Amino acid sequence: MYDPLRAEGIFTWDVMYGAEYALATIHPIAKSFRQEIAEATEALGEIFAKTVAVVRRGPDALLEELGIPRAARRAVRLFLPDGDPTWIGRFDFAPTAEGLKMLEFNSDTPTGIVEAFYVNGVVCDHFRAEDPNEGCEDHLRQAFQTALDTYRAEGYATDRIVFSALDWHEEDAGTTRYLLARSGLDARFVPLADLRVEENRMTALVGGTLLPVDVLYRLHALEILAEERDDDGYPTGAHALDLIARRRVAVINPPGALLSQTKAMQALIWGLHEIGEFFDPEERRIIETYMLPTYLENRFRGSPYVTKPIFGREGAGVTLYDASGDAAFQGDDRYRDQPMVYQRRVDMEQVEVETLKGPFRGRLLWGSFLIDGRASAILARVDGPVTGDMSYFLPVGYLDSRG
């Protein structure tokens, strides 16, 4: 089933690092669940948008507490899309005994895009199932057009557009090329290693020539960029962020998306909710329904909780604790040098799937994309207690009477 996709060059990572990633099965879902996760996605998008619109104007001390690197603080203060926290983002949800709960918001550089927007439909066709993500590819094109229109209205140059990622990273490069093809923009792919920063502009090395870059789509996290230096020790990342802050280059996602990416933002939102400030009654109902108690210090005495690095990814650095405070599960050591958030622990839904090695019983995590302010494609992954970078991609569909 996946061989033709690999041959097309669109989805080449159905097997990663010699291990199965994309499952050759389909998980049936109800349309009522699809509707609920869409409503939760849009409602939470509005909560985050309202919060970061104020935070970006706050003092440096607040940005520091949220974990925003010093080199990125001027950039994140730039405008955000009207009413939206980002253009291309993904909420991660866990269905629990208490209902659907949001675990984190990947608002800066979400992945799983090719799987959700393209591959899921191919698998649904194979199993004669209705694709819950049908039509969502158009949302991507519209989001990129909105981004270009927004930057033009702000006075940016938008003629020379580059899409960039680590070219040696199969998934990142493949995702970026897919987005380029779906964006509808006159743009080219340039590896991150071929981008340059000059005093007042960013350039791309193409065929031995340095060409100016007006707009950059980058599948490269801003908090990582902020710390990067070249081989001589020059702070290349800080220079790039300075160009962004001085409006010398436009970036997608917008730099303000980093404010939603930090998990410390969840702690801020929950804290404001607890004290009954800033949010109206309907917004507090949404927060109470779909978010989890999250703090910057441990307030969980006698109840299970989780610690997470504020900019951690793929489950790295996450630790699950039981009610006695003993570690029940630990992810790998990446990101453990970051500040942590403390979040109430919930058990994700268990599901058994068929793999090449036989049945696997794991936990189900749902991704729901927020594209240009609207709920879009969904993504299911299966792993152990914490969803890591070697989780399974589980296609989903509405099974019809023939399925």
C-alpha positions, 0 to 999 in steps of 0.5 A: 500500500505504501510502495506507490507513495514512496515511489512518488517521492511524497511520503518516503518515511513509512519505515523510519530507522529500519522500523515500521512507522505507518500502519497498514490498517485503518482505525474507525471513528465516529463523525460526532468525535470528529466534530467535537475535536474540531470544535475544541481545536477552534475554541482553544485557538481563540483562547491562545490567540487572545492570550498571546496578543497581550503577552507579546506586549508584556515586559521582558520579564514575562517573556523570560518566565515563559522561556522565550530565548533572549535572542527571540524576544524582539521577533516574537513581539511582531504582529500576529495573524488577526485573531489567530495564534499561528497559521499552521499549528497542531493541538495534541489531544487525549481522549480520557475518562473525563473527556477530550483533554489537550496536552500541548500545542505545536504552533511553531513547526508542527509535523505529521502534515503529509500523513494527515493531509495526504496519506490518510486519504490514500489509505482510506481509498484503499480500505473503501472508507470515507476520509475525515480529512477530505478537502483539508489540503485546500486549507494549506493553500489558503493559509499560505495565501493569507500569510502572503497577503498579511505580510504585503499589507504590513509593507513587506517584500514578498517576491522571493520565497524560499521553503527550507528544512534540513535536507538530510532529514527525510521527514522534515525535507519531505514535509517541507517539499510537500507544503511547497507543492501545496502552497500555490506559491512561486517558491523554491526549496533551499536546504537550511545549510544554504541559507546565509545572513548578511547585515540587512538581509537573508540570502539563499545559495542557489547554483553558486549564486546568493539570492535575496530571500523575502519570505521564508517558510522554515521547518526549523524551531525558533528556540533552536535557531536562537541558540545556533552558531556557525563553525567560527562561533558567530551567532548566526541564529541571533542574527537571523532573528534580528533580521526578522525583528527588523522586518527584513525577512518574513517568516512562516509560521510568524515569530509570535507562534513561539509564544504558543509553543512554550508549554509555560503558556498553558500554565499562564492560561490555567493560572488566569482561569483559576483566579477568574481573571482575563477570560469570560465565563464561556472561555473559562468553560472551554479551558476547564473542559479541554485543558489540564491544570498546568503549573510552573511549580509542583502543586500535585501532592498525592495525585499523579502528574507529569513533568514536561520540558517547555520546548520538548518534543516527541516525548523527550524529557517527559516523566510520569509520576504516580500519586506517591511522587515516584517516577512511573515512566521516564523519556530519554534525557533530551531537553532535561536542561530546560525549565519544566511544567507540571501537569495533571496526569491523565491516561490516554485511551488504549488501543490494539493495532496490527503491526508487522511484528504482530498485535501492539497494545498502546496509547492513542494520541490525537493531533488536530490541525489549526490552519489559518484559524480553522480546524482542519485535518486530524492525525492519530498516533499510537505509542507507549505511555508517552508518545515519542519519535518512534510512535506509529502513524494510525490512519483513520476513517469513517467506515461505510457499509462496504468497508 
